[in-house]
Amino acid sequence: MRVGVPSVLREEPQFARYFAGQILSVLGDRISMVALPFAVLSIGGTASDVGLVAAAALVPFLLFALVGGVWADRLPRHRVMLASDLVRGVLQAAIAALLLSGTARVWHLAVLMGLFGIADTFFTPAATGLMPLVVSPHRLQEANALRGFTFSTGVVIGPVLAGALIAAFGPGGAIALDAVTFWVSAYFLARLKPRAPEGAAERAPFLRQLVDGFAEVRSRSWLWATMGVVSVYHVIVLPSVFVLGPVLAEQEFGGAAGWAAVVTGFGVGSIAGDVVALRVRVRRPLIVAAVAFAVASCQALIIGAGPNLAVIAALEAVTGVAVALAFTLWETALQEHVPQASLSRVSSYDHLVSTGLMAVGLAVAGPVADAFGMRPTLFAMTAVGVPAALLLLALPAVRALRSASAEPRVAAATA
């Protein structure tokens, strides 16, 4: 009966409990991502309104990401995540109720998604910091790969379920399901018993902890350099997927159906990448991650190269493999080499310069494409993203960083 079950789920009961709650929650998020734009349009909103509501959930990362990181290091991380899940479930339920009752307005959705984004800024750094407390050190890469697997499968399955739910119950019904998934996640988080962070000191004042978190980032060249590459990918490359890609698909690739094929190709590739990360131990993680980010940055070029939809989908699958590997190895490196007591604060800086600043990239991608042309803009995105990722290889600290996850097997073999 154990055939095919990843060993990290069999041997790490706390992670298995956490993972059980995240499976459904992540799927609900993917459903909501599809349903929300249709919700805005269903109440008479425009394309600009869709962008406004989407940005409302991202902008809080610019304002509150660092605050969330400090509180995730001050309080039990699973409790911070539990509170965030409960709040986000209530907010999604409110959105669903407004939509199902026919009383929703665009400003309602924007405000509620802004509050949702604030709660999200507390959950995300806490989740990064929680992983080493529920998984043994040599299992971190497996655990991150398996968690990434839930995101990847959500990319493939989520839109299909969202389409069925929207057809049957409208966007409000689909978002109502997402609300339930947050409460299911909160139930599992309430049952967690994670270890205490190693090296946890007496609680310092808030501002002192904030400054100490920045000092941890500044003291590691591999860390701030990789954060720079991650921010370039989010701010410059990803708008090609979230903004320009759908527009080009509407013009040349058969609209939503054509774009769905591209997204599905990427999702299948990312699932394959997660399986590779689950099975293969990497000794020099940031070297592989740098190359993977370079391949991932080719997404804009691939989307703009057209017009063969099958070729685009196949190449997007290749970039999906790269994205899965890059982020699994990056998160594992953080969790292995940053002190547990300050991990959430450090990860909050990562989310600030990636998720937070991505809102800026999403806002300017359309005007830039209008000014310089769709394809020149897409090609320029890759022309910036690929060299930025490969420059990471020039840093000795990046090349020297070794993965602790790859060591135990060697030690066991020689014992």
Disulfide bonds with the S-S distance in Angstrom:
none
